[in-house]
Structures are given as structure tokens and as C-alpha cells.
Amino acid sequence: MLHITKRLGDLGLNRGTSGNCSVRNASGFLITPSGMTIDEMSSESMVSMDFSGSIIGGGAPSSEWFFHRDILQHRPEVGAVIHTHSVFATTLSCLRKDLPPFHYMVSVAGGANIRCARYALFGTQALSDVALKALDGRRACLLANHGMIVLGRDLDVALAVAVEVETLCEQYLRALQAGEPYLLTDDEMSEVMERFKGYGLWAKY
């Protein structure tokens, strides 16, 4: 987790104390701590929690532990969750726009679009509820006026999804500056998702 947290900073996906990540373990999950910069973190900083929301070990967990807990509890195929305030995903989330199928790589999120969850206050059960809805059948979503959440079977896959979603948000916003992008059809996106079943990292989600 410390390595991935540092990678998120190195890649510019998180800055300062923004963002957080979690990984499933035998007792529930580990999550990054609250209000701590990347440089301040160590392996011992990670907080252990169970699915009742109780702290098993460590200090204060990220304020966003609600949606980490709920995603891992309701999505047994998911082993890791990453949340970022990256520039382009956050910019698009402030427009409260779904990311449509303007590029075939949108399908890395598991469907023909990447939904933007409606706005809810950070660190609340309400935010978790809208995030779970936006993530239904998906491994990424935007959070209105906030950022993005991505899922993976492990932290390495979740990081790869986060990088791809941020890249797609940048591409879409730049395309909008030039005009209205052509969108792929449902049939075309279905073909892509079928191809991805045997394609590299995305076949191993």
C-alpha cells in the first residue's frame, strides 16, 4: 500500500493529503490514514478495519472509509480500491458529466461509459451510497465535484485503471475543446469488451 500510495503521488494522481486507497485482508481491510501526507506515511501508518467499521489496529482511517468498506463488502471480486483527486477526472466530475464511449478504452471500466455519481458530502454514508450505485457493473466512477474511484482485483490493477481513467478524462476534455466527439455505438463497445476478455492486464481483472 505504501508503494502504491507513493506511485499515486509520483504520477500526479494525488497531491498533499488528498485521495486514499484500501486493500482487502483476512480481517477486513487496510486503508490509508487520515490527514497524512505521502511523505509522512510509513507501512505502520496503515489502518486495519473490519466490515463493521471498527478499527482493529492503527490510528484514524481516511474519512472516506465508508465507501472503501462498502465496496469491498458488496463486491467480492474486488481486492483493492483507489480514490484520487486527479486533475482531469476531477475537472470532468465538476461538470457532473458521465464519460461517454468517445474512445474504446472507456471499456476498461467494465461498460460503455464511466458514470458520474451525484454529489454527496465527503466522508459520509450518503457518498458511499451514490458511489455504489455509480459503480454497479463498473470498476470506475467519477464523484460529482470531487474526483474518481477505481477498483481492481489488487492494487496494481486498480492503479492501472486509475491511470487509464485519468488519461481518458484528459482526452475527452481536450476533444470537447475542438468540437463534439463522435461516440462509439453499444455494438462497437460490446466488441471491444469481448476482445478485452483475452487482452493483457484487462483480461486479469
Protein Blocks (a to p, Z undefined) as FASTA:
>chain_A
ZZmmmmmmmnopagcjeocdddddfklpacddehiafklpcfklpccddfkopafbdcdd
dfklmmmmmmmmmmmmbcbdcddfbfklmmmmmnopacddfbfklmmnopabdcdddddd
ehiaklmmmmmmmmgopabdcdehibacdddfbfklmmmmmmmmmmmmmmmmmmmmnmcc
ddddfklmmmmmmmmmmgcjllmZZ
